[in-house]
Amino acid sequence: MTDQILTRTAGRAGIISLNRPGAIHALTTDMCVAILAALEEWREDDEVELLMVDHAEGRGFCAGGDIRMLAESGAGDGVEARRFFFTEYRMNHRLFTYAKPVVAFMDGITMGGGVGIALPCKYRVATENTRFAMPETGIGLFPDVGGGWYLSRLPGRVGQYLALTGARIDGAECLSLGLATHYLASEELAAVKAEIAADPQRASEILRERAVAAPPARLDAHRDDIDRLFASDRLEDIHADLAADGGEWALQQLAVLKTKSPQTMKVSLRLLRDGAKMADFGAEMRQEYAVGAHVVQRHDFIEGVRAVIVDKDNAPKWNPATPEEVSDHLIDTIFAPLPEADAWTPA
């Protein structure tokens, strides 16, 4: 058991605390294994009625996954990267299907892998510190950990907007979109956790009583623009519609899109289109694993990590370089199912 995950019981609750503060609790394979072990241990423990997931210290809940490891593995044989995805997605699926209620405290940075932990939970608590994003297209990846399922089910075209731009939204915006179920003041969290642990049956009531009014959701001012300008599932159309609009906000979004990987933006649009029709969450994870296994060894991911995380020059050279050069055949290749022996399966 890794010390990057702390597990304990309090009252009648099991508590999982992410404990890798130097990396804003970014997930490693061992951390996912440890979370799965805790979920299994408490699954049939009658003394544990509810689970809570939080972070031990630092400024964020979870910043994502171990991106450097993924890129280094992807540049080689990809085995370690695939093992991470396989294990992480099993953890995501186990949380999604878990019989006992789980409360996630999204206090601070909640991105990528952190989203994958929080969104399957019955109760998702945002605060004034919450900064939520799926920024993967900026490093040549795509919004995985169930992104195709969750983002495709957001109102209008907000999911497509978040997936393509990687926009950061705050706790009030998370509440407005239904990504969070409750909005609490961060200074109240310790007391709320203690109350829930003492009486898990009242968790919903406690969260409702402790909730405070969220500020106005800034994204609401752009919802009509998002639905109109991100309406197409063709990236070329979205570029054209933003350019044709010509307004300040539209041109800002177009400038953002021009910094992202055209390949994985197209992957993201396909993922959300397919995800909206997935029969169940397991099928979503199976497809995302196949896509991830392909993408992690492609040029754009390795180059994106170099530019954003390693060299920090923020000048990735995408290949293909434009949306028009990313063929339908290339996207079909990325979405090709894996051989049955290599495919993802639930725990």
BELHU-V297078 format. One line per field, one symbol per residue. phi: phi as a letter, one per 20 degrees, with the letter a starting at -180 (. if undefined). psi: psi as a letter, one per 30 degrees, with the letter a starting at -180 (. if undefined). burial: b if it has 16 or more other C-alpha atoms within 10 Angstrom, else e. A space follows every 10 residues. Layout:
phi = ???
psi = ???
burial = ???
//
This chain:
phi = .fefcdcbdb ldcecddfcc ffdlmgfdgf ffgffgffff fegdeffdeb dccbcfaneb faepdffgff fffffdemff ffffggffff fgffffdffe fcdddeeofc clgfffefff ffdcedcfef cdacefffcm dbfelngfef ffdffldfff ffffemgece ffffffenfd ebccfgfefg ffffffffbg fdgffffffe fdfefgeffg fdfffffeed feedfgffgf fffffmfgff ffffffffee fgfeffgfff ffffffdffb ffffffffff ffffffdegf fffffgfede elelcfdfbf ecgfeeffff ffffefffgg fdffcff
psi = kkgfkkklkk bgkkkjkkii efghgkklee eeeeeeeeee efegjffjfl kkkakelagl ekfblieeee eeeefbfgee eeeeeeeeee eeeeeegkek kkkkjhjakj lcfeefeeff kekjklaffk jkligeffgg aljbhgefee efglkbgeee eeeefgkkla eeeeeefgek fljlkeffee eeeeeeefif fgeeeeeeef klkllkjeff fgeeeeeefg flgkeeeeee eeeeefleee eeeeeeeffl jeefeeeeee eeeeefgkel eeeeeeeeee eeeeefglee eeeeeeeeed fhfhikjkjl fleffjleee eeeegkklke fflkkl.
burial = eeebbbbeee ebbbbbbbbb beebbbbbbb bbbbbbebbe ebbeeeebbb bbbbbbebbb bbbbbbbeeb bbbbbeebeb bbebbbbbbb bbbbbbebeb bbbbbbbbbb bbbbbbbbbb bbbbbbbbbb bbbbbbbbbb bbbbbbbbbb bbbeebbbbb bbbbbbebbb bbbbbbbebb bbbbbbeebe ebbebbbeeb eebeebbeee beebeebebe eebebbbebb bbeebeebbe bbbeeeeeeb bebbeebebb bbbbbbbbbb bbbebbebee bbbbbbbbbb bbbbbbbbbb bbbbbbbeee eeebebebbe bebeebeeee beebbebbee eeebbee
//
